[in-house]
Amino acid sequence: MSTKFIQAFSNLKLNLEYSFSMSNSPAFNLYSADISKKAKQLLSKMTLDEKLGQLSQVCSPGAHIPDYLAESIRQGRISSVINEVDLNVNNALQRIAVEETRLGIPLLIGRDVIHGFKTIFPIPLGQAATWSPEIVEKGARIAAEESSKAGVNWTFAPMIDIARDPRWGRIAESLGEDPHLCSILGAAMVKGFQTDDLSSIGSIAACAKHFAGYGASESGRDYNTANIPENELRNVYLPPFHQAAKVGAASFMASFSDLNGVPATGNRWLLKQVLREEWNYQGVLVSDWESIKELQVHGLSANEKDSAYLAAKAGVDMEMASTCYIDNMAALIAEHQIDEAEVDQMVLNILQMKFALGLFENPFTDPQTLPELVNPSNRNAAKDAAQKSCVLLHNRSRFEQRPVLPIDRESTKRIAVIGPLANDGYEQLGTWIFDGEEKHSVTCLAGLEALANDSTGIVFEPVFANSRDRDTQHFDKALDLVNSADVAIVYLGEESILSGEAHSRANIDLPGAQPELIDYLSQSNTPIVLVVLAGRPLILESLLDKVDSILYAWHPGTMGGLAIAELLFGEASPSGKLPVSFPRVLGQIPIYYAQKNSGRPASEDKYVYIDDVPERAPQTSLGMAATHLDTHFSPLYPFGFGLSYARFEYHEVCISHSEIKLGSAFEVSLIVENKSDVDADEIVQLYIRDLVGSVTRPVKELKGFKRVTVKANSSVPVTFKMHTDDLAFYDICNQLNAESGDFLLGVGADSSLELNIPFKLVK
């Protein structure tokens, strides 16, 4: 190892180790004493070569097990195989590992099971729009059971990166922009995958990823640099991961990205100090795909040997896909760069997870012990998730007082169905569904046909070959169909390949000639319902005066078509709420609700629009506020927003104490009234503002939410049980504390609500 490299790492170590510790972080034991004892006993029998083999994960070459792979397993040089879903192959691989090796250590079989295996649920961003931990947990439970049937025992989910830039393709995999919502839903997903007993049939190990800050990649470009001040990192980006650790996520994955100048895979402060020491995390820490090797590409290491050194010193236990560890670790130990005791701890973490999964007792999968794939119960759960994920953004008729949605089946005799995504069972599945199959999908067109009256005629014109198509030759035909119909339902958005990993977009308008199609159809007097299927928030402001309703359906999964049709026909009321803010224009990004106030906050009385600026105006600071001249300072749709067919009102919002002693519990109560003839769900949201802090605080922070069902013309009481610890944040010393002082609180339907209830925390 070069002198220059050693000196650079020495300086790096000094810089990274200088940091304030985290308080109020209780230790927890991920594994029982019995599991730890068994793992340590097995470790004591292992040779160095066998230990190093446990650090290696390789990609499956396919349905046939080649001789080189079988021999590597026999030699104990492989700990895990990724991306094999043929049950016979996986059982055969396990048989080699447990019957043809000296110690009989079973394999971890990994797979990205992100939002379903065969029964595909909405993309995670869509699941987040349900604001329902129960729905998210159920989806993960089904995904775990279905993938277990193929021999998979480890998934690389949930992805709990905070995502505030919709240009980033992987926002589709995220749970949105808010740490509180993401923490609760991420924990629910962990529980769904793992249950309360990792060794039970149908349980698989979860992996919280990507640790950390990946969602803040510059310009929304995947794999890009993220620069996040430590205080913001601790207050915004780390809480979901800390929660995942607390609920026992069996593994974490280090991020690809460079975080504050040090790629996460080699970031000793992040992985060793924060994760291992501060949080006392004892699970497996795995690299992302070849991310150890890529430390050299980043420019942090000179070669693969240096990359292995940095990742091991940072605390990465297992290397995914590349071979820096197994090729170089023995030399690093011989050169006293790494102590074998450090390797022992890495191996111990992996063995403990294997014991916890029950792999030593039951390494093989019997498919008869698990439910059938894509069974009716799973399909119903997927439909429920899709239905509750859809967000009604707009519902004002251009021609009448009455909203267009829901569609009256009795009076509607002809429906024009337009758009390339209306009858595409593959694209509705969304990104990163390696195992989902189009044949199981109920398309949007099929859903309408299943629910429409027998006397209702449905005519269909896709117009485009795909969402990127710019060919306008079918516009006239589409307009003719719309003109002859009672209502037009236009299904537009993004193909699934336009979001997800490495699928970032610099322009997030509707792609291709879809905007031109909406403009062309808007000349009709027929009501137009726009259903958007997409993997991210798209910019929609220019479309609002051209359509009557907008239902945002994300990529809704296997049962999306039927779920959407039920909403359109009023069999259920839309209840989804946005887990991320929708920008008006691209230049607002990043825009999110929990912004800081600044010294000159934006307000209506200080807002100056570009067209209102007089010619040759004096060279002064117009408005003296944090605004853009050419768009409003608000998002098009705020975080938490979503319309309903019902009309809700909030009454009697009160807090149990106006002065609350630090360390005490308190309650917030209210009445939610449904002043309509429609039974519906409402998602009640509680926000606070800490008016003065040792570091500046956001103008609003979500601190509680509840999905409640309110019958027509009735009301329900809602109570939030709170504690002053819920108001803690990382202060000027990066210590987690709740500070005394004045607060404001509000409860309502979305983040644009007014905070009008004052209270005080006192010592």
N, C-alpha and C positions, 0 to 999 in steps of 0.2 A: 504494500500500500504506500502511495507516494507521501513524502513529507508534507507537500502542499495540501494533500487531502486530509491527512491527520490533523494538521494545524487548523484547517477550515472547520473540521468537525469539532475540534476542541473549542473553538470560538462559538460555534453553533450551540454546543452543549451549555456553555456558560450563559448565553443569551436566553435559551429556552427554559433553563431551570429557574430563572428569576421570575417568579410570578406569585401572586397572592393565592393562598389556599382557599378552598371552598368550604363554607360552614354549612351546618344543618344538612349534612349528607350522611344519613345513617348507613352503617355497614349492613350488608346482607349476605347470606350464604346461598349461592346458586345451587350447590350440590350438597347432598347429605354426607355425614361423616363416613357412612358405609361405602358410598361411591368413591369418595376421596381415598379411603383406605385401599380399596380394590385397585384403583388406578395407580397408587404409589407402589403397591406390591408388584403389579405387572411391570411398571417402569423399572424397578430394581433388577428385573431379569433381562432387560433389553441391552443389546450391543449398541454401540454408537451408530452403526449403519442402520439398524432397525429404528433407532430414534429419529434419525434424519429422514427415513422413509415416511414417518408419520407427519412430516411437515409438507408433504408433496400432494397436490391435487392435480390430476391430469384429465384431459378431455377424452370422452369416449370416441373411438374411431368409427362407431357404427354397429350394425347388427351382428357382425362377425367379430369374435375376440381374436385379434392377431397374436401370433406367438410371442412377439416382443412384450406385449402388454401382460399376457399371462405370466411370462417369466419374471417381469418386474414385480408383479404382485407376489409371486412365490419367494422372491428375494427380499420381500418386506420393504420395497422401495416406493410403495404407493399407499397413501392413506385414504384417498378419496377419488372418486370418479365423478365427473360432472357431465351432464347432458346425455345420459343414457336413460331411455324410458321404455325399453323392451324388457318386460318382466323376466323372460327366460334368460336374457343376457345378464341382467342384474343379479338374478339368483345364481347364475353360473360364475359371475365375478366373485360373489360372496363365498361360493363354495371353494374357489381357489384360495381365497384369503383365510378362511377359517379351517380348511382341511389340508391344505398343502403348504402351509408356512409353519415355522418353528413354534410361534406363539399363538397362532390362530386369532389374530386381531381382525375384526370385521371392518368393512369399508363404509365410509360415508358416501351416500349417493346423492349428489346435489343437482338441483334443477331450479331455474327461475320459474316459480309458480306465482305469478304476480297478481293476477286477478281472476284466477280460475285455472283449472287443468283441462278438463273436457267441457264441463259446464262453465261457461265464461260469464263472469259478473261484469258490471260496468268498470271502466278503468278506475284506478284508485281515486283520481280527482273527482270522478262521478260519484264514487262511493262516499267521498267526503261531503258531497252535496246533500247526502241523506242526513247528515249530522246525527247519525244513529250508531252508537257503539255496538248495539245488538245486531244490526244488519251487517256491519263490517266483520264482527266476530263470526257470524254465521257463514259469510262468504269464505273466510279463511278456513273454517272448519271443513266445509265441503271441498275446498281445494286440497286440503291436507289429506282427506280420505281418498279422493280420487287419485292424487299423485302417489299416495302410499300403495295403491293397488298395482302401480307399475314398478314398485320397489324403491321409490324415492323416499329418502328419510331426512332431507335437509333442503330448505328453500331459501333463496336470497331475497327475502322480503320480511318486513315491510320497508319500503323506501320512505323515510321520514325526514328528508331534506325539506327545510322551509323554502318555498318557491314563490318569489315575488316578481319574476320576469317571465311573462308568457311567451317570449321568443324562445326560451329554453325548451327543447323538445321533451325533456324528461319531467316537465311540469305535469304531464299526463299521468306519470307514475306517482306523483306526490299526493299529499293530503292537504295541500293548499298553503296559504300565506301565514297562518296564525299558529303560534307555539302551543296555545292551550288546546285548540281543536285537534291539532296534529298529535299532541301527546296522548290525548284520550283515545283517539281512533287508532293510533299506532299501537297502543297497549292492548286494545281490543283485538287487533289483528294478530299480535303475538299470542294472546290467549287462544284465539281460534286455531292457529297452527299447532300449538303445543299442548293444549288443554291444561289440566292441573297435574298431569302425569305424562311426562315425555315418553315413558316406556309403554304406554297404552297403545292398543292397535289403532292405527289411523292417525297417530300424532307424528308430527315432523318438527325438526328443529327450525326455529325462525332465525333470521339474520337481519339485524337493524343496520340499514345502510343509508347513505354513504357517510361515514364519520370522518370529517364533518365540514360543512360549509359549501358543499358541492352545488347547492341550489343558487348560490350567489356568484356563479361564474360570470366574469365580465362579458357584457354584451349579449348575455344569454347563449353564448356559444359553448357547446358541450366540451367537457374536459378542460375548460379554460381556467385561468388564474382566478382565485377569489381572495380579495383583500377585505378582511373583516376585523375591526378593532376588537380587542379581547372582551370589552364590556358588552358590546353588541353580540358577539359570539355567545357569551354566557347567557345573555337575557333573551335572545331570539333563536339562535340556531342549535344550541345544545340541549335545551329542556326536553324536546321529544326523545332524544337519545338517553338522557338521564332517566326518564320515565320508563323507557324500554328496558334499561338495566335493572331498575327497581322491580319490575314485574317478571324478571327472569328470562329475558331473551337469551337463548342459548349461545348466540354468536353475534358478533359485530363485523362489519366490513369496512375497511379503510377506504377513503375516497381516492379516486384518481387524481383529484385536482391539487394544485399548488395552493396552500393556505398561508397567506402572509409570508410568502417567500420560501416556505418549506413544504414540499409535497406531503400530503397527509400520510402516505405509506411510510415515509421516513421521519415523521414529525414526532419527536420524542416527547415534547411538551404535551401534545394532544393525546397521544396514545398511551404513554406510560404515566405521565403525571396526572392528567385529568381522568382518563378512563380507568387505569389500573389503581393509582394511588388514592386519588380523591374520591372516586366512586366505588373503590374496592371491587371492581368488576372482575369476575373469575372465569368468564366464559371464553370461547374461542374467538380470536381475532384473525380474520382471513383477509388476504389482499384482494383487490379487485383483479380483473383479468389482466395478467402480465404487468400489473402496476409496480411490482418490485423491479422488474427489468427496466421499466420505463423511467425509473429514477435517473438513469443515465441519460435518457432523452431530455428530461427536464433540465439536466445540467447540475444535479445535486451530487452525482457520483461519477467517477472516472471510468468504471467498468462494472461488469455484473458482480464481481466479487465485492466491490465497494457497496453495490446496491444491496446485496445480501446482508452485509454488515450493518448498514443503516437501518434496514427494515427490522432485523432481529433486535438491534439495540432499542428500537422504538417499541418493540413488543408485538410485532406481527407473528402469529403462530404458524399459519399455513399459507403457502404460496399457491395461488391459483394460476394454472396453465403454464407459466414459465418455470425455469429450472435453476434459478440463481442459488436457492438454498441447497438443493441436493448436489449441485455441482461444486459448491464452494465452501459449505459450512465446515466440513472436516478440516480443510486447510486453515480456515479462520480459527478453529479451535487449536490446531497444532501450533499456530503462530501466536497463540495467547491473545488474539484480538477479541475472541468470544470465549467465555468460560462454559464448560460443558454443563454446569449447573443452570445456566441460562437456557440452554436447549432443553434440559430436563423439565423446566417449568413450562415451556412451550408444548412439549409432548404431553405433560400431565394435563394441561387444559384440554387437549384434543381427546385423550383417553377418557377423561371424566365425562365429556359429552357423549362419547360412544357408550359408556356404561349407563348413563342416564337414559339414553334412547332404548336401552334394553337389547342392544345388538349382540352382546355376548351370549344372551340366553336365546334370542330369536333373530338370527341374522337373515333368515330367508322369509320371503313374503308368500303367504297363502292368499290368493285373491278371493277365495270363498269366504274369508272372514270379514270382508269389506263390502259395502253396498255397491250396487251396480252403478256404472258411470251414467251420467246424464239421466238419472231416474226422475220420475215425476216430482218427487219432493224437492230435488235439487233444482229442477226447472222452475218450480213455483217460487223457491227462494230467490233465484236469479231474476224472475219477473218482478217480485216485490222490491228487490234492490233497485232494479232499473226504473220502476215506477216512482219510487221515492227519491231517486237521484235527479229526475228531470226538473228543471227550473223554468217556471213561467216568467219571462222577462217583460213581455209586452202584450197587452190585450185590450186595444182600443180600436173600434171599428172606424175606418175612414169615411163611412157613409151613414152609419146609424148610431144611435145612442147606445144600443146594446152591444156588449162585447161579442166577438165572433165565437170565441170558445166559452163553454163547450159546444160542440156541434150538435144540433138537434137532429137526431136520426129520423124522426117522424116526418119532418118537413123537408129534409134534404134528399132530393131525388137523383142528383148526379154530383159526383166528386171527381175533380181532376187531380191526379197524382203526378207530380212533376219532379224530376231531378234524378241524378245518377246514383244517389244513396238510398233511394226509396225501395229498391228491390235487390240489395246486395248484402247477402248474408255474411260474407267475409269481412267487408269493411266495417260493419257495425261492431265486430268483435274488438277492434281497437289494437293498440300496440302491444308487442311483446307477448303474444299468445302462441307459443311454439306448438302447443298441443291441441288447441281449440280447432274444431272442424266446422266449416260452413254448412255442412249437411244438417247440423243440429239447430241452425238458426231459424227463428221466426222473423222474417223480414218485415219492414214497415208496411209494404204493400200487402203482404199476407195477413198481417195483423188487422189492417183495415177491412180486408175482405172477410175475415172471420167474424168481425163485430158489426159490420154494416147491415142494415135491413136488406131482406131479399129483394125488395123493390128498388133499392138504390143502385144506380149504375156507377161503376168505377172505371175510369179511363186513365191510362198510364202512358207517359212519355218521358224517358230518361233524359232527353236533350243532349247530354254529354256522355262520352265514353267513360270519363272519370272526372274527379273533382278539379283536375288541372287543365282540362280540355278548354281550348279557346275557340273551338268551331261553333259558329252561330247559325248554322244552316237549318237547325230544327226549331229556331225561335218562333217562327210563324205557326208551325204546327202546335207548339205548346200553347201559344196565345189563343188559337182557335179552340183548343180543349178547355182552357180556362174560361173563355167567354161563354161557352156552352154549359158551364157547370154552375151549381149553386154555391160551391166553395172550392177553392184550390188549396191543396196541401203540397208545399214545395219542400223537398228534403235535400238540403245542401250542407256543405261543410268541408271537412278534410277527409281524404282517404287515411286509413290507419297508418300508412307508412310515412305520413307527413309529420307525425309526432313520435315521441319516444327517443331512445338513445341515438345520438348523432344526427337527429332530425330537427335541428334548430332552424328557425326561420327569421329572417331580417324584416320581413313584411308579414303581418298577421291579419291581413284582410282575407275575405273569402278568396281562395286561389282561382286561377283560370278566368273564364268569362262568366262566373257565377254572379258577380255584382251587376253585370250588364243584363243578365237574364232577369234578375229581380226588377231592374229598371224598366225593361221591356214589358214584363207582365203587369207592372203597376198601372199601365194605361187602361187595363180592364176595370170594369165596375164590379167584378166578382171579388168577394172577400178572399184575401190571401193569408194563409197560415204558413209561416216559415218554421220548419223544424230543423234545427242545426245539430248535426252529428260531428263532433270534433274532439280533438285531444287536448285542447287548450282554449283559453278565452280568445275569441276573435274580435276584431274591431267592427262594430255593427252600426255606429251612429248614423252613417249616411243612408241606412236602410229603413230607419224607423218610420219615415213618412210614406214609405212605399209598400208596407205590409200592414196587416191588421193585428197579427199576433206573432209572437216569437216564443217557441218552446225550445229551450236548450237541453239537448238530450245526451251530450258528451258522446262517447262511444259506449253504447249501453249493454253490449254483450249478447249472449245467445237469445234471450227472450225479449230483447229490446223492442222489436216491432209490435208485439202484443201489448207490452206495457205502455208504449206511446199511444197506441190506438185507444186503450182504455181511458187514458187522460183526455185525448181529443174528443171522445164521445161522452165524457163526463161520468164514466163509471167510477172514477176516483178523482179527487181534486189534486192538482199539483201541490207538492209540499216541499220540494227541494229548495235549498238555500245556497247561495254562492259561497264556496270555500276560498274564493280568491276574487279580488276586485277586477272589474272589466274596464280597461282604459277607453277613453273617447278616441284618442289618436295615439299613434305610435310613440310620439315624442314625450308622452307623459310617463313612460316606463322608466323606472319602477314606480308604480303607484299602489299604495296599500293603505288600509284604514288606520293602522297604528303608527302614523307618522309623528314626528316631533313637531312641536308648535312653532319653533324658530322665534327669533326676536321680532319678526315682522310677519305674522301669520296671514295667510290668505283669508279674505272675507268678501262678502258681496259689496260692501260699501267701498272697498279698496280695489275692486277688480276693474281693470281697464282693458277693453277689447280693442284689437288692432284697428278695426274700422272706425272706432270712435276717437282715435288720436288725431287731433287737428293737424293739418298740413303746416310744416315749419314750426311745430310745437317747440317750446323752450326745452333746452337740454336738461331736464330734471328727471328724477326717478319716478316714473309714472306709477301712481298708486302706492308706492312704498311698501310692497307686499310680495310674498313668495308665490308669484303666479307666472303663467305664460301669457303673452299678449294675444296669442292666436287660438286659444281654447280655454274653456272653463277649467278652474282648478280642481273640480270634483271628478271622480270617475263617472263613466256612463252608468254603471251599476255598482253599488257599493258591496263590500264584503257582507255576507249574511242576507243579501236581498233575494226575494223570491215571492211572486204573487200567488194568490189562491183563488179558487172560485167562491170561497167563503169570504166574509168580511169580519175581521177580528178587531176588537177594541180591548185596551188594557186599562184596568181600573185598580184603585186602592193599592198602588205600589208603595210599600213602606219598608223601612229597615227597623230591626228590633231595638236598636240602641243608636242614638245620635252620637254618643261618645263611647268608644270601644277600647277597652284596655288591651294593650299588646299581649299576645298569647291567649286571647279569648276567642270563643266561638260567637257567631251572631247569625241572624236569619234575615233574608229578604223575601217578602211575600207579596202576592198580587192576585188579581182575578183576571182571567182571560175569557172574554165573552165573544161568542159567535153570533153575530147579528145577521144571519142569513138562513136560508132553507137548505143548506148543504152541510152534511157531516164532513169534517175535514181535520187534518193534522196541522198544527202550528208549531214552529220551532221558536221557543221563547229564549231570548238572548239577554244576558246580563253583562254590562260593561261598567268599568270604573275609570276614573282618572285620579292619579296621584298628583296633586297640584304643585307640590314643591318637593324636590328630592335632592339628594347629594349628587346625583347625575340627572340630567333632564329626562323626563318621563314621556311616554306617548300620550297623545291627546285622548286616546281611548284604548282600553285593553279588555278583551273578552275574558271573563272570569267564571262564566257558567252558562249552560244552555240545557234545555229540555225539550224533547219532542212530545207534545201532548195531543191527544185526540179530543176534539170538542164537538159534541153533537150540535145539530142545527138548533138555533134559537135557545141556546143554553150557555152555561159558563162553567169553568172549572177553576179551583184554587191551585196555585202553583207556589211552591216554597223552595228556596235555595238555602241550603245549610252551608254556611261559610265559616272560615277561620282567618284570623289576621295573618297566619302563615301564607294564605292564598294571595296575599298582597305583597309578599316579599319579592325583592329583585336584587340583582347584583349591584352593589353600591359603588361609590368612588374608589373603594379599596378592593373591588371585585369580591366582596363578601356578600353572601346571601342573607339579607335582612329585610324585615318590615320596619319602615321608619315611621315615627309618629308624625302627625300633621293632618292637614285638611285634604279631604277626598270628595269627589262627586260620583254619583251612581245613577244609572238609568237602566230600565228594562224595556225591551220592545222587540220589533220584528226584524231589524237589521242594524248595521253599525252606524247608520245616519241618524239614529235616535238622539234625543236631547238628554244630556246628563243633568238632571234637575233635583237630585236628592243629595244634600250635603251630609257628610258625617266626618267624624274625627277619630283618629287613632291617638291614644294617649298612653304614656308610660305608667 
